[in-house]
């Protein structure tokens, strides 16, 4: 009896940056829906915390509820999609991946946004925290780590997997746009629409810096650093303005 020999089929490569997450049936609309769902749940938890504590604005507890849930959801999503930690950017980059031009760029954007908002044409944003030290820790340190892990660590990595290596610019714009739209939630905290739109525009522009540094370095630490610089510039600017007006 003649033995049947099936045709040889070569095995697929272990890793190919062009491959999509077909096993999970991922898509950009699906990622966007998941992102905004996570943010909505986190914002609801923060609202519950504010109501329970009877806070008129944000506090460390509500910030922890929102940002903490985003970090938890990002970690679960990363494990669900079997994304290795190195691919999410949890590795140290070289200093050359944080150019001084990016640092100066995000500082300039923050100063320009604050000047525009203080020009008298936009109603003021509701103040978020109680004291300068609280601002320094939560806005200057905790928020950049949490948001960058969520947006640049998980979302940007997943978007890159879906769109492929040939669409790096689209991924950067998509990452910055998603980051900006998340800040539209200020409307739910009582912020005026016109002022919120200016904040969304500012976060989109600085988000381009964050997303580009994430892509160039392969690490989330440069965007965390730039995000912290951006927020700290705003904190210091607000403190100086408060001191001048008090005098």
C-alpha positions, 0 to 999 in steps of 0.5 A, spaced: 500 500 500 502 506 498 503 511 504 500 518 503 505 524 505 501 530 506 504 536 503 509 540 508 507 547 511 512 551 514 510 554 521 508 561 522 513 566 525 514 566 533 513 574 533 511 578 527 509 585 528 505 586 522 500 580 525 494 583 528 490 580 535 486 575 531 485 570 536 482 576 540 478 579 534 481 586 536 479 592 532 480 599 533 472 601 534 473 595 540 479 598 543 476 605 543 469 602 546 473 598 551 477 604 553 471 609 554 467 604 558 473 603 563 474 610 563 466 611 564 466 606 570 472 609 573 469 616 573 462 613 576 466 610 582 470 617 583 463 620 583 460 615 588 467 616 592 466 624 592 458 623 594 460 618 600 465 623 602 461 629 601 467 632 597 465 638 592 471 637 588 476 631 587 480 628 593 485 623 593 480 618 594 476 620 588 483 620 584 485 613 587 478 610 585 478 613 578 486 612 576 486 606 580 481 602 576 484 605 570 490 601 572 487 595 574 483 595 567 489 596 563 493 590 567 487 585 566 487 587 558 494 586 557 494 579 560 487 578 556 491 579 550 497 576 552 502 582 551 509 581 554 511 586 559 517 589 555 512 590 549 507 594 554 514 599 555 515 596 562 523 597 561 528 603 562 530 607 556 536 611 554 536 618 556 537 620 549 529 618 548 527 624 552 530 630 548 530 637 551 526 639 545 520 635 548 521 637 555 521 645 553 515 643 548 510 640 553 512 646 558 510 651 553 504 648 551 502 648 559 504 655 559 500 657 553 494 653 555 494 657 562 495 664 559 489 663 554 484 660 560 486 666 564 485 671 559 478 672 561 475 669 555 474 662 559 470 661 565 475 658 570 475 650 571 473 648 578 479 647 583 480 640 584 485 639 590 486 642 597 493 644 598 499 644 594 503 638 597 496 634 595 497 637 588 504 635 587 503 628 589 497 626 586 497 630 579 505 631 579 506 623 580 500 619 581 496 621 575 502 621 570 504 614 572 496 611 572 494 615 565 500 613 561 500 606 563 493 606 561 493 610 555 501 609 552 502 602 556 496 598 554 492 602 549 497 604 544 500 598 544 494 594 543 493 599 537 499 598 534 498 591 534 491 592 531 494 597 525 501 594 524 508 597 524 506 601 517 501 605 521 506 608 526 503 616 525 496 613 525 497 610 532 500 616 535 494 621 533 489 615 535 493 615 542 493 622 543 486 623 541 484 618 546 488 621 551 484 628 550 477 625 549 478 622 556 479 629 559 472 631 556 470 628 563 471 635 566 464 637 563 461 632 568 465 635 574 462 642 573 467 645 568 464 650 562 464 647 555 468 652 552 474 651 558 473 644 557 474 644 550 481 648 551 483 643 556 482 637 551 485 641 545 491 642 550 491 635 552 491 632 545 497 637 543 501 634 549 499 627 548 502 627 541 509 628 545 507 623 550 505 618 544 511 619 540 516 618 546 513 612 547 514 609 540 521 612 539 523 609 546 519 603 546 518 605 554 512 608 558 517 612 562 519 617 557 512 619 556 511 618 564 516 623 565 514 628 560 507 628 563 509 629 570 513 635 567 507 638 564 502 637 570 508 640 575 508 646 570 501 647 571 501 646 578 507 651 579 504 656 574 497 656 578 501 657 585 505 663 582 498 666 580 495 665 586 501 668 590 501 674 586 493 675 586 494 674 594 499 679 594 
